Amino acid sequence: MYITDLNGCPIEITDLDEAIRITAAYKEYRHRDKRFPAFDKDRKAYWTDMHEKLQAIKKQETTTKISKQ
């Protein structure tokens, strides 16, 4: 499956659960050096967007599985 990132690039997802785990961690990363607040803000927005998109896919998959039973 593919999702589109904030830059409009398609990103292939081969393991949804692992991608959710990774993006959850990445969205919390910050530089120890406080001279990069704009970059950190941009990266947080990027990884938060990715994480939310992945969670929405997971929720949709779960809902679909439940309704098919």
N, C-alpha and C positions, 0 to 999 in steps of 0.2 A: 504494500500500500504506500501511497505518497501523501504528504501534506505539504502545504506551501508556507514557507517561512515569511517573516516580516519584510524581507527583501524581494519577495516574489519568486524565490527559487524553490523548485520542487525538491523535497527531501524524502528519500526512500526509507520506510520503516520496516525492518525485518523482524523485530522482536518488540512488540508494543509494550509489554510489561517492563522490559529493560530500558526502553526509551523513556518511559514515565519516571522510572527510578533515577535515571541519569539527569533528566531535565529538572527534576525536583531538587537535586543537589546543586546543579549549575546555577539555578536562579538565586541561590543564596551566597554564591562566591563574591568576594569583594577584595580589592587590593588592600594589603596591609598599609601600603604607602597611600596616604590620603590625598595625593596630588592628582588622582584620576577620577574625580566624582562624576564627570560627564560620561566617561567611558563606562564606569560601573553602572550608572543609571541606564544607559543604552543596552548593555548586556543583560541587565535584570529584566528589562522590558522584552528583549528578544527571547530569553529562556522562559519567562513567565508565559508569553504568548504560545510558545511551542508546547509547554507543559499543559496549558489549558486545552489546546487543540487535541493533544493526545488523550487527555482525560475524557474529553467529549466523545472521542472515538470509542474508548473503552466502555463508557456508559452506554453508548448506542449498541455496541456489541452485546453487552450484558442484557440490556432491555430486549433486544431481538431474540436472544437465546431463551429468556424467560417467557416471552410471548409465544414462541414456537412450541413450548412444552405442553 
